[in-house]
Amino acid sequence: MSARHEAARHAARRRRRMVFAGLAVGIAAVLLSLGIGVLAPGGWSVWEVLLLACLVANLPWIALAAATGTVGLIVRLGGGAAPEPEGPVTLRTVIAVCVRDEAMEEVLPPLTRLMDGLAPWGDRFALAFLSDTTDPAHAAAEEAAVASFAAGRPEGAVLYRRRAENTGYKAGNVMDFLDHHAEGFDLMVLLDADSEMSPDSVLRLVRAMQAEPRLGLLQSPIAGRPAAAPFGRLFNAGHRAGGQTWTLGQGWWQGDEGPFWGHNAAIRIRPFRTHCRLGPLPDGSHILSHDHVEAARLHAAGWGVRVLPDIRDGAGGSLESAPPHLLAFLVRDQRWAAGNLQYRHLLRDRSLSRVGRFQMFQAILHYLLAPLWFAMLPLAALNAAFDAGGTPRGPLVALLLLGYAALHTPRLAGHVAALLRAAPGGRLAYLRLAVSESLFLLLFDPIIAFHNTAVVLSHALGLSRAGWPAQSRAERRIPWREAAAFLWPHTLTGLVILGLLLASGSPFAVLVGLPVVAGLVLSIPFCVLTARPDEG
C-alpha cells in the first residue's frame, strides 16, 4: 500500500470518527436537555439532583449505543459490501477448540460437520482440542471421545493436548498450544466448546486473511444456536438484531482497529504469538477477559483487527450457545464482570492502542455504571413518594421513551432492517417475534441491572471470588425453589420500589413505573417459565 493511499485512508478514518463523535454528543445533549426540563420545574429536591447525576453519568453509554445503532442501520440498509475473495486455499489453518469439563457428546457433532465439509482441502485444515480439563476421570472420557472422533481421519488431522493446570485461563491455554503444538500452521480459527461454524464460514475467513497479509485477526459475526426454551429463543432474537447492527456501526468508525470476541475468529499465528502474550496484572492476577487486550496489542503493533462485515439477515454459519436460562446468564455475567473490571489496570498501558483502551473502557462502563443506572429506579420512586410537586408528565414520558429508544437503538434498528428486508408474507411473523422479544427484554433488563449492581458492589467491597468456572450449557427446567433461592433479593427490592410508587398516591407514577419494576417483582416466575423447553 502506497504512503499516499495510507494517508488518505487514515484521513477518511479520522473524518468518520469526528462524525460519529458529533452524532453521539448531539444525542447526549438532547437527552440532557430533556432531563433538566423534566427535573427542574418546582425546584430541585435531593432525589432530583441525584437522578440528574445518574443520568449524566450514563449519557456517554446511552449516546454511544444510539450513535452506533444509527450508523449501523444506515450501513445495513445501504448494502454495497465489497466482493469477497475466492480461489484456492493456500494457508494452513488449525481449528482450535478450547474445552474444559465439557460434555463431548455435544461438542463433537458440529465439529464433525465442519471437518467433513473441509475434507476436500486436505491438509490445509486440521482440528486441535485444547483441553484444560483437570478431573482425571473426565479427562480420560474426553481423550477417548477425541480418539474415537479421529479414527478413520488422516494422520495429523486431529490433535489433542491437555494441560495439567489451568494457568492463565483460556489465554494461557491458547498460548501454550501456539508455543508447543502449532508448528507448520499459518492461521488459527479459534472456537469455544459451544461454538459452531460452517465450512463456508471458515473458508470465508481464511480467504479474507489470505487476501490481506496485514490483517492479524478477522472476527466472524456470531448468532445464537437454536434453543428450545423461550429464554434462549428470545435472547437470540434480540442478540441477532442488535449484534449485527452494532458491529456494522462500530466497524464504520473503528476500521482496522476493531474488537475481538474471543472465539469464532481467524488469527494469524505469528503476530499473535509475538504480541499477545499476556502476563499477570499489577495485582498478580491473571487476565480473565483476554480478547480486548489481545486486539489492542495487535492494533498497537500495526496489525489489522476487523469484524467480517455481514449485511445479510443473520450469521447462520457462525454460532454460539446462549445461556440456557436466566440463572446461567447471571452466573456468566458475574464472570464477565470480573474480567471486564480487571481492565482498569490496563487503561494507561501504552503498549495498547488508544482505540483498544477505549474498547476496554466501554467494557468497564458496561458494569461500572450498573449501580448508577439501577439507582434511577428507586430514586424516581422516592421522588414520587416524598416530593410530589411539579414533574411535567409529557416531557417525562418523552424522556423515558427517547431514553429507551436511544439505549436500544442497535436492537430496534436491527428489527426495523429485518422487517424492511423480509418477504411480505414473513413480516407479520417477524413482527410478532420482535414484539415478544421486546416484552421479554422489558422484564429482563431490570433483573440484570439489579444483579450487576450487586456484582459491582461486591467487587468494590472485596467480597467477590476470582476464577473462571466451567459454564452451564444444558437447557433444563428450573424448580421454583431454586429460582427463589437465587432471586429473592430481586423480588424483595421490586416490592419495596412498588410500595414507594403506591405510597405516592399517584396513579400516573404507578403506571409509568410499573413496566420497569415488573421485571423485579416477577423475576422468579420469569426465570421458571422462560426456562421450560418447548414452551411458547
Secondary structure as the mmCIF struct_conf table of DSSP 4:
data_model
#
loop_
_struct_conf.conf_type_id
_struct_conf.id
_struct_conf.beg_label_comp_id
_struct_conf.beg_label_asym_id
_struct_conf.beg_label_seq_id
_struct_conf.end_label_comp_id
_struct_conf.end_label_asym_id
_struct_conf.end_label_seq_id
HELX_RH_AL_P HELX_RH_AL_P1 ALA A 3 LEU A 39
BEND BEND1 ALA A 40 ALA A 40
TURN_TY1_P TURN_TY1_P1 PRO A 41 GLY A 42
HELX_RH_AL_P HELX_RH_AL_P2 VAL A 46 GLY A 78
HELX_LH_PP_P HELX_LH_PP_P1 ALA A 81 PRO A 85
BEND BEND2 GLY A 87 GLY A 87
BEND BEND3 LEU A 91 LEU A 91
STRN STRN1 THR A 93 VAL A 99
BEND BEND4 ARG A 100 ASP A 101
HELX_RH_AL_P HELX_RH_AL_P3 MET A 104 LEU A 118
HELX_RH_3T_P HELX_RH_3T_P1 ALA A 119 ARG A 124
STRN STRN2 PHE A 125 SER A 131
HELX_RH_AL_P HELX_RH_AL_P4 PRO A 136 ALA A 150
TURN_TY1_P TURN_TY1_P2 ALA A 151 GLY A 152
BEND BEND5 ARG A 153 ARG A 153
HELX_LH_PP_P HELX_LH_PP_P2 PRO A 154 PRO A 154
TURN_TY1_P TURN_TY1_P3 GLU A 155 GLY A 156
BEND BEND6 ALA A 157 ALA A 157
STRN STRN3 VAL A 158 ARG A 162
BEND BEND7 ALA A 164 GLU A 165
TURN_TY1_P TURN_TY1_P4 THR A 167 GLY A 168
HELX_RH_AL_P HELX_RH_AL_P5 TYR A 169 HIS A 181
TURN_TY1_P TURN_TY1_P5 GLU A 183 GLY A 184
BEND BEND8 ASP A 186 ASP A 186
STRN STRN4 LEU A 187 ASP A 192
TURN_TY1_P TURN_TY1_P6 ALA A 193 ASP A 194
STRN STRN5 GLU A 196 MET A 197
HELX_RH_AL_P HELX_RH_AL_P6 PRO A 199 ALA A 211
TURN_TY1_P TURN_TY1_P7 PRO A 213 ARG A 214
STRN STRN6 LEU A 215 GLN A 219
HELX_LH_PP_P HELX_LH_PP_P3 SER A 220 PRO A 221
STRN STRN7 ALA A 223 GLY A 224
HELX_LH_PP_P HELX_LH_PP_P4 ARG A 225 PRO A 226
BEND BEND9 ALA A 228 ALA A 229
HELX_RH_AL_P HELX_RH_AL_P7 PRO A 230 GLN A 254
TURN_TY1_P TURN_TY1_P8 GLY A 255 ASP A 256
STRN STRN8 GLU A 257 GLU A 257
BEND BEND10 GLY A 262 ASN A 264
STRN STRN9 ALA A 265 ARG A 268
HELX_RH_AL_P HELX_RH_AL_P8 ILE A 269 HIS A 275
TURN_TY1_P TURN_TY1_P9 PRO A 282 ASP A 283
BEND BEND11 GLY A 284 GLY A 284
HELX_LH_PP_P HELX_LH_PP_P5 SER A 285 ILE A 287
BEND BEND12 LEU A 288 LEU A 288
HELX_RH_AL_P HELX_RH_AL_P9 ASP A 291 ALA A 300
TURN_TY1_P TURN_TY1_P10 ALA A 301 GLY A 302
STRN STRN10 GLY A 304 VAL A 307
HELX_LH_PP_P HELX_LH_PP_P6 LEU A 308 PRO A 309
BEND BEND13 ARG A 312 ASP A 313
TURN_TY1_P TURN_TY1_P11 GLY A 316 GLY A 317
STRN STRN11 SER A 318 GLU A 320
HELX_LH_PP_P HELX_LH_PP_P7 SER A 321 PRO A 323
BEND BEND14 PRO A 324 HIS A 325
HELX_RH_AL_P HELX_RH_AL_P10 LEU A 326 LEU A 341
HELX_RH_3T_P HELX_RH_3T_P2 GLN A 342 HIS A 345
TURN_TY1_P TURN_TY1_P12 LEU A 346 ARG A 348
TURN_TY1_P TURN_TY1_P13 ARG A 350 SER A 351
BEND BEND15 LEU A 352 LEU A 352
HELX_RH_AL_P HELX_RH_AL_P11 ARG A 354 LEU A 368
TURN_TY1_P TURN_TY1_P14 LEU A 369 LEU A 369
HELX_RH_AL_P HELX_RH_AL_P12 ALA A 370 PHE A 386
BEND BEND16 GLY A 389 GLY A 389
HELX_RH_AL_P HELX_RH_AL_P13 ARG A 393 LEU A 407
TURN_TY1_P TURN_TY1_P15 HIS A 408 HIS A 408
HELX_RH_AL_P HELX_RH_AL_P14 THR A 409 ARG A 421
BEND BEND17 ALA A 422 ALA A 422
HELX_RH_3T_P HELX_RH_3T_P3 PRO A 424 GLY A 426
HELX_RH_AL_P HELX_RH_AL_P15 ARG A 427 ALA A 460
TURN_TY1_P TURN_TY1_P16 LEU A 461 GLY A 462
HELX_LH_PP_P HELX_LH_PP_P8 PRO A 469 SER A 472
HELX_LH_PP_P HELX_LH_PP_P9 ARG A 477 PRO A 479
HELX_RH_AL_P HELX_RH_AL_P16 TRP A 480 ALA A 503
TURN_TY1_P TURN_TY1_P17 SER A 504 GLY A 505
HELX_RH_AL_P HELX_RH_AL_P17 PRO A 507 VAL A 521
TURN_TY1_P TURN_TY1_P18 LEU A 522 LEU A 522
HELX_RH_AL_P HELX_RH_AL_P18 SER A 523 THR A 530
TURN_TY1_P TURN_TY1_P19 ALA A 531 ALA A 531
BEND BEND18 ARG A 532 ARG A 532
TURN_TY1_P TURN_TY1_P20 PRO A 533 ASP A 534
#
